[in-house]
């Protein structure tokens, strides 16, 4: 289990390191639900981002939860007077410690309200998960959250 946890954390750090090399906005905040913890998001361009969470899962056996996703945002579906409300979807991974470690693929779908005049967003997300290791199981995660954004140089 220690070896698989080290591999997962290394992958997460590599993805985060790649994202930090970009000259875009980075957000940190809270995610509540399944899982509950710290939420991170790094915009890679106008429509794409990497997000992740370091959190605690209360589904089944209480356990540490780590996920990272590549997301695509569609800004054309919802018209709002102020700010932006994209629908997003993506693919990523989830690592969870239970009595034994599980590793799987995530397919998050959500909406995110991006405030026009404040460096904040709030989101609502459904995250179907297909656990692959140690056995194949299908799960749903769901959460709400908010993030504060920092710009490079601030």
Beta strands, then each sheet from edge to edge (+ up, - down):
strand 1: 26-34
strand 2: 36-43
strand 3: 48-57
strand 4: 63-74
strand 5: 84-97
strand 6: 101-114
strand 7: 120-133
strand 8: 137-150
sheet 1: 1+ 2- 3+ 4- 5+ 6- 7+ 8- 1+
end
